[in-house]
Amino acid sequence: MYVPHRVLLALRVSTEMGLVLATAVATATFVATPLVLSAVAERFSVSVGTAALFSASQLGWFVVGSWTAGRFVQPSARLFVASLLVLALSNLVSAVVTAFVLLVIVRGVAGLALGVLTWLSYSQVFGNAERTSDIAVVGPITGVVVAPLFGLLLRVSDVRSVFVVLAVVALVPLVAIPRFSAIPQRRDVRNRAMPAALVLVGALGFVTLGGSAVFVFTGAIAADRFSLGAFELSLVFSANAAAGIPAARWRGARPLAGAWFLVPAICALAIGRLSEPAVFVTAIVVWGFAFWVAVPGTYNLLAERSRFPAERAGDAQAVMAAGRSVGPLLGASLVAGGSYAVLTGVGALILAAAALVIVSVELGSSPAVTVDG
């Protein structure tokens, strides 16, 4: 009964609303992925493992957009508007294509636009704990709202309706186009990352690699073991997102934030090895809370260990997206070659290793002197 009240409180942000809305649009797209995976496989008559290629394409091009934007362009309202329009058109085309290979290509275009939008948002807030918290909390808030909506759409219609809704939603941030601050950068030379920052960026990539390898298949696990439909699963994902709201919104210190990534590792093991529905739901919900405790704290740690925080913001988003794009492919290979227990065990091992690396960086390095603030 307290979730709606907490959602309203979390919406009190000091960051430009256009950036918040753009982040919500990106989050909605990624929230849809595990829900529509089976529906995409059914629509195009491919296996679930093959259907995961559309997610890999979307996230792979997200990497390109997020990584290259920080190298070659300045934040601007024109880039913001163009990215939203490309995203909306890509979502609309995704609803009407009839060949799976075309869907993979179109989702790649959508991923490129999403990468640029996400970089635009984080480039304006990175290094500011309060504004980073504003952006971080958008993820779980969006998940609470859109996961049941997508589940309901899949129950009464099909996957095409989800893409149409995503196309409409992509236009919403146009009502609040933000003003952007330029970032000092040398366009011809990539600023070298500090060793500690480089290690943190890599560890974040492994976090999303291990996490997405398991999480994108939680819908299949729920359907196979507990006969959960898309709508019921969407409610579980909504609870996962709701648990993350207070964690992401916390503006106090987050010491040893990386240690919290050990909790999703334990949850992954529980999902794969225990067969009680209550354990599955609890693990998904606890995963959401722990993840959103860890991510903003690790972002702040990365900013402290970086001389060029804005560039590292793009690097972190790109490498995390790379992890998310490879994760489903890793998951598909493990499911095909073994069982869900093998999949979740490997995912848990990767998450735990990344958590320990992040903690070791925090304990073993000192803050850098910031150049681009």
Order of alpha helices (4+ residues) and beta strands (2+ residues): alpha-alpha-alpha-alpha-alpha-alpha-alpha-alpha-alpha-alpha-alpha-alpha-alpha-alpha
